[in-house]
Amino acid sequence: VGELARRAVERFGRIDVWVNNAAVGLFSRFEEAPMDAYRRAIETDLFGYIYGARAALPLFREQGGGVLINNSSVVAKASQPYTSAYVISKFGVRALGESLRQELILDGANDIHVCTVMPASIDTPFFQHAANYTGSAAKALNPVYDAEKVAKTMVRCARRPRREVVVGNAGRLLALQRTLSLGLYERLSARVIDRDHFQDRAAPPGAGSLFDRMPEGTGVSGGWKSDVRSSLGRAAFVGTAVAVPAFLGWRRLRNC
């Protein structure tokens, strides 16, 4: 990663924006995941960002400015079952952004910005590439958003940096629901994800792209927007996410 940064500066003279976007998936119950797969997922999803930040920040300091964009996930705000290594990493990426911003404040580095982008479920081949030890084929969680939505968010952050931004209304509702009632969120989201994050077909255990590249799924889209259940899943999921915060907010107001 350091060599990548060096060559970029050698070719273009400086680096104005650095985007960390390393990610691999691992679907498994916590105690059933092979430890080498679990470690590999965290090394990629968390240390990949650490290596990128350590390559970019010294250059930003030297040139007096720059924007570091870390592509995290809404699970950095609202956890889920079956992907604990991924969730741990994404929580870590968000925490990394907070810590780096605090250090930059202490240094008076006002022109260096660290942005954390947290997308909801995005239509990419990520789920086809994920390691899976659940016995069921994984799929994108409804509702599914276009990858272009994330790309546009990153461009906006490059132009007008924001500390944190969630991509997709479903993600915002999930984060709100978790904030209002963690216990209720955990119960509801566990059941929704258990039902909607998997296809109705078996899948043999495998490491996916954790250790080796995969020839399939090299485009932007993973084809998840064509899921015939998407509209029904979106209505049910968003309906629950809207109703629960509204009820909890009403109850809190009533008790004031």
C-alpha positions in Angstrom: 0.0 0.0 0.0 2.9 2.3 0.8 4.3 1.6 -2.7 1.0 2.4 -4.2 1.0 5.8 -2.5 4.6 6.4 -3.6 3.8 5.7 -7.2 0.7 7.8 -7.2 2.7 10.8 -6.0 5.5 10.1 -8.5 3.0 10.1 -11.3 0.6 12.9 -10.3 2.7 15.0 -7.9 0.3 14.7 -4.9 -2.7 12.8 -3.5 -5.8 14.9 -2.8 -8.2 12.1 -2.0 -7.6 8.6 -0.7 -10.5 6.1 -0.5 -10.1 2.9 1.6 -12.6 0.3 0.2 -11.2 -3.1 1.1 -13.8 -5.6 2.0 -14.4 -9.4 2.2 -17.4 -11.1 3.7 -17.7 -14.0 6.1 -21.1 -15.5 6.8 -21.1 -17.9 9.8 -22.2 -18.3 13.4 -19.4 -17.0 15.5 -18.2 -20.3 17.0 -18.5 -22.2 13.7 -16.2 -20.0 11.6 -12.7 -21.4 10.9 -10.2 -19.2 12.8 -8.0 -18.6 9.8 -11.0 -17.3 7.9 -12.1 -15.1 10.8 -8.6 -13.6 11.1 -8.4 -13.1 7.4 -11.7 -11.2 7.3 -10.6 -8.8 10.0 -7.1 -8.3 8.5 -8.6 -7.3 5.2 -11.6 -5.3 6.5 -9.9 -3.4 9.3 -6.1 -3.6 8.8 -6.6 -2.8 5.1 -7.9 0.6 6.2 -5.1 1.0 8.7 -2.5 0.4 6.0 -4.2 2.9 3.7 -4.5 5.6 6.3 -0.8 5.2 7.3 0.2 5.6 3.7 -2.1 8.6 3.0 -1.9 10.7 6.2 1.9 11.5 6.1 1.5 12.7 2.6 -1.5 14.9 3.6 0.5 16.4 6.4 3.5 17.1 4.1 1.3 18.8 1.5 -0.9 20.6 4.0 -4.3 19.0 3.2 -6.2 16.0 1.9 -9.3 13.9 2.3 -9.3 10.3 3.6 -12.6 8.5 2.9 -13.2 5.2 4.7 -16.0 3.1 3.2 -17.4 1.4 6.3 -21.0 0.0 6.5 -24.2 0.8 8.4 -23.3 -2.2 10.6 -20.8 0.1 12.1 -23.8 1.7 13.8 -26.3 -1.2 13.9 -24.9 -4.7 14.2 -26.2 -7.9 12.8 -25.8 -11.7 13.3 -23.9 -14.1 11.1 -21.2 -11.6 10.1 -19.4 -10.8 13.4 -15.9 -10.5 11.9 -17.2 -8.0 9.3 -19.2 -6.1 12.0 -16.2 -6.0 14.3 -14.1 -4.6 11.5 -16.7 -2.0 10.4 -17.1 -0.8 14.0 -13.3 -0.5 14.1 -13.2 1.5 10.9 -15.7 4.0 12.3 -13.7 4.2 15.6 -10.5 4.7 13.6 -12.1 7.7 11.8 -13.1 9.2 15.1 -9.6 8.8 16.7 -7.8 10.2 13.6 -10.1 13.3 13.6 -9.2 13.9 17.2 -5.5 13.6 16.6 -5.8 16.0 13.6 -7.7 18.5 15.9 -4.8 18.4 18.4 -2.3 19.0 15.5 -4.3 21.9 14.2 -4.5 20.1 10.8 -7.7 21.8 9.8 -7.3 21.0 6.1 -7.0 17.3 6.5 -10.3 15.5 6.7 -11.4 12.0 7.6 -14.8 10.9 6.3 -16.6 7.6 7.2 -19.2 6.4 4.7 -21.6 3.9 5.9 -23.7 2.3 3.2 -26.8 0.1 3.7 -27.2 -3.0 1.5 -25.6 -2.4 -1.9 -26.0 -4.2 -5.2 -22.5 -5.6 -5.7 -20.9 -9.1 -6.1 -19.8 -8.9 -2.5 -22.3 -11.5 -1.4 -21.2 -14.0 -4.2 -17.6 -13.5 -3.1 -18.2 -13.9 0.7 -17.0 -16.9 2.6 -19.9 -18.9 3.9 -20.2 -21.6 6.6 -24.0 -21.3 7.4 -25.2 -24.0 5.0 -27.4 -21.5 3.1 -26.5 -19.2 0.2 -26.2 -15.6 1.2 -27.9 -12.7 -0.5 -28.1 -8.9 -0.3 -30.4 -7.8 2.5 -33.5 -5.9 1.3 -33.8 -3.1 0.4 -30.9 -3.0 -2.0 -29.3 0.3 -3.3 -27.2 0.9 -6.4 -23.5 1.2 -6.0 -23.6 4.5 -7.8 -25.3 6.0 -4.8 -22.2 5.2 -2.7 -19.9 6.5 -5.4 -21.8 9.8 -5.5 -21.6 10.1 -1.7 -17.8 9.7 -1.9 -17.5 12.4 -4.5 -19.6 14.7 -2.4 -17.3 14.0 0.6 -14.2 14.7 -1.5 -15.7 18.1 -2.4 -17.3 18.9 1.0 -16.0 16.6 3.6 -18.4 15.2 6.3 -17.4 13.3 9.4 -19.9 10.5 8.9 -22.6 9.8 6.4 -25.0 6.9 6.0 -26.0 5.9 2.5 -29.6 4.7 2.1 -32.7 5.5 4.1 -33.0 2.0 5.4 -29.6 2.4 7.0 -30.6 5.7 8.6 -33.7 4.1 10.1 -31.8 1.1 11.4 -29.3 3.4 13.1 -32.2 5.4 14.6 -34.0 2.3 15.8 -30.8 1.1 17.5 -30.3 4.4 19.2 -33.9 4.5 20.6 -34.0 1.0 21.8 -31.0 -1.3 21.6 -32.8 -4.4 23.0 -35.7 -4.1 20.7 -33.5 -3.5 17.7 -31.4 -6.6 18.5 -34.5 -8.8 18.7 -36.2 -7.5 15.6 -33.1 -7.2 13.4 -31.9 -10.7 14.3 -35.1 -12.2 13.1 -35.3 -10.0 9.9 -31.7 -10.8 9.0 -32.1 -14.5 9.7 -35.1 -14.5 7.3 -33.9 -12.1 4.5 -30.1 -12.4 4.3 -30.2 -15.9 2.8 -31.6 -17.6 -0.2 -33.9 -20.7 -0.2 -31.1 -23.0 -1.3 -28.2 -24.8 0.3 -24.6 -23.8 -0.2 -21.5 -25.8 0.5 -19.0 -24.4 3.0 -16.3 -22.3 1.4 -13.8 -19.5 1.9 -15.0 -17.4 -1.1 -12.5 -14.7 -2.0 -10.9 -14.6 1.5 -7.6 -16.2 0.2 -7.9 -16.4 -3.6 -9.5 -14.3 -6.3 -12.7 -15.5 -7.9 -13.3 -15.4 -11.6 -17.0 -14.7 -11.4 -18.6 -11.5 -10.2 -16.2 -8.9 -11.6 -18.7 -6.3 -12.5 -20.2 -3.5 -10.4 -23.7 -5.1 -9.9 -24.3 -8.4 -8.2 -27.8 -8.7 -9.7 -29.6 -8.3 -6.4 -31.9 -5.5 -7.6 -33.7 -8.1 -9.7 -34.7 -10.2 -6.7 -38.4 -10.7 -7.1 -38.8 -10.4 -3.3 -37.1 -7.0 -3.1 -40.1 -4.8 -3.2 -41.9 -6.9 -0.6 -38.9 -7.1 1.6 -38.3 -3.4 1.3 -41.9 -2.6 2.3 -41.8 -4.9 5.3 -38.3 -3.9 6.5 -38.8 -0.2 6.1 -42.3 -0.4 7.6 -40.9 -2.0 10.7 -38.0 0.5 10.9 -40.4 3.4 10.6 -43.1 2.1 13.0 -40.8 1.1 15.9 -38.9 4.5 16.2 -42.2 6.3 15.9 -43.8 4.3 18.7 -40.7 4.6 20.9 -40.6 8.3 20.3 -44.3 8.7 21.2 -43.8 6.6 24.3 -40.9 8.8 25.5 -42.8 12.0 24.9 -45.8 10.6 26.8 -43.6 9.8 29.8 -42.0 13.3 29.9 
